[in-house]
Amino acid sequence: MAEPKVFAKVLARVRSWRPEVPNGYLPGWEFSQKESPKKAEASIQDGRTKFLDGMGGICTLLQDDAYFAAFKIAQDYNLKPRAEKPTKEAFDAAMKMMERIESEKGIQGVATKTKK
């Protein structure tokens, strides 16, 4: 997420990935019967869709220069040592900027999800 263009490429690769289980694969735990590949894909589809939709929205937001700048301030505020943190005022302004952009784009992002 620190490099939005790279993040977008990685997400595209994840989106296009189709997991396959080779014949004879043993997962490391006991199972009563091997299901069909179609059933296996169906079992992960909901989680995969939620992940890709969520990350896709974040990815779209991070491509916006103003959003990314605000995101970096919020990230620095939360992760950097006290002496290197942005001010609370800068953090609050960044969160408001992210919330505004999320609202304009209709995408739930970091600011919206943090408020919940």
C-alpha positions as CSV (number, residue, x, y, z in Angstrom):
1,M,0.0,0.0,0.0
2,A,3.1,2.3,0.4
3,E,3.4,2.1,-3.4
4,P,-0.1,2.4,-5.0
5,K,1.0,1.6,-8.5
6,V,2.7,-1.6,-7.4
7,F,-0.2,-2.4,-5.1
8,A,-2.6,-2.2,-8.1
9,K,-0.4,-4.6,-10.1
10,V,-0.3,-7.1,-7.2
11,L,-4.0,-6.9,-6.8
12,A,-4.5,-7.5,-10.5
13,R,-2.3,-10.6,-10.2
14,V,-4.3,-11.9,-7.2
15,R,-7.6,-11.2,-9.0
16,S,-6.4,-13.3,-12.0
17,W,-5.0,-16.1,-9.9
18,R,-6.9,-19.4,-10.1
19,P,-5.8,-21.8,-7.4
20,E,-5.4,-25.4,-8.5
21,V,-4.8,-28.4,-6.3
22,P,-2.5,-31.0,-7.9
23,N,-3.4,-34.6,-7.9
24,G,-2.1,-36.4,-4.9
25,Y,-1.9,-33.3,-2.8
26,L,-2.2,-33.9,0.9
27,P,-3.2,-30.9,3.0
28,G,-1.6,-32.1,6.2
29,W,-4.8,-33.0,8.0
30,E,-7.2,-35.9,7.8
31,F,-10.2,-35.6,5.4
32,S,-12.9,-38.0,4.6
33,Q,-13.2,-37.4,0.9
34,K,-11.7,-35.1,-1.7
35,E,-14.2,-32.7,-3.1
36,S,-14.4,-31.6,-6.7
37,P,-12.4,-28.5,-7.9
38,K,-15.7,-26.8,-8.6
39,K,-16.8,-27.3,-5.0
40,A,-13.5,-26.2,-3.6
41,E,-13.6,-23.0,-5.6
42,A,-17.2,-22.4,-4.4
43,S,-16.2,-22.8,-0.8
44,I,-13.7,-19.9,-1.0
45,Q,-15.6,-17.7,-3.4
46,D,-17.4,-15.6,-0.7
47,G,-14.2,-14.8,1.2
48,R,-12.3,-14.2,-2.1
49,T,-15.0,-11.8,-3.3
50,K,-15.0,-9.8,0.0
51,F,-11.2,-9.6,0.0
52,L,-10.9,-8.5,-3.6
53,D,-13.8,-6.0,-3.3
54,G,-12.3,-4.5,-0.2
55,M,-8.8,-4.3,-1.5
56,G,-10.0,-3.1,-4.9
57,G,-11.7,-0.1,-3.2
58,I,-8.6,0.7,-1.2
59,C,-6.5,0.4,-4.3
60,T,-8.7,2.8,-6.2
61,L,-8.5,5.3,-3.3
62,L,-4.7,5.1,-3.1
63,Q,-4.4,6.0,-6.7
64,D,-5.8,9.4,-5.8
65,D,-2.8,11.6,-5.0
66,A,-4.6,13.7,-2.3
67,Y,-5.9,10.5,-0.7
68,F,-2.5,8.8,-0.7
69,A,-0.9,11.9,0.9
70,A,-3.5,11.9,3.6
71,F,-3.2,8.2,4.1
72,K,0.6,8.6,4.6
73,I,0.0,11.2,7.3
74,A,-2.4,8.9,9.1
75,Q,-0.1,5.9,8.7
76,D,2.9,8.0,10.1
77,Y,0.8,9.2,13.0
78,N,-0.1,5.6,13.9
79,L,3.3,3.9,13.2
80,K,6.1,6.3,13.7
81,P,7.9,6.9,17.1
82,R,6.4,9.8,19.1
83,A,9.2,12.3,18.1
84,E,8.6,11.7,14.4
85,K,4.8,11.6,14.4
86,P,2.7,14.2,12.6
87,T,0.7,16.4,14.9
88,K,-2.8,15.3,16.1
89,E,-4.2,18.3,14.0
90,A,-2.4,17.0,10.9
91,F,-3.8,13.5,11.6
92,D,-7.3,14.8,12.1
93,A,-7.1,16.8,8.9
94,A,-5.8,13.8,7.0
95,M,-8.7,11.6,8.2
96,K,-11.2,14.3,7.2
97,M,-9.6,14.5,3.7
98,M,-9.8,10.7,3.3
99,E,-13.4,10.6,4.5
100,R,-14.3,13.3,2.1
101,I,-12.7,11.5,-0.9
102,E,-14.2,8.2,0.2
103,S,-17.6,9.8,0.3
104,E,-17.1,11.5,-3.1
105,K,-16.0,8.2,-4.7
106,G,-18.6,6.1,-2.9
107,I,-15.9,3.7,-1.6
108,Q,-15.5,2.6,2.1
109,G,-11.8,3.1,2.9
110,V,-9.6,3.6,5.9
111,A,-11.4,6.7,7.3
112,T,-14.9,5.2,7.0
113,K,-13.9,1.9,8.4
114,T,-12.0,3.5,11.3
115,K,-15.2,5.4,12.4
116,K,-17.2,2.2,12.7
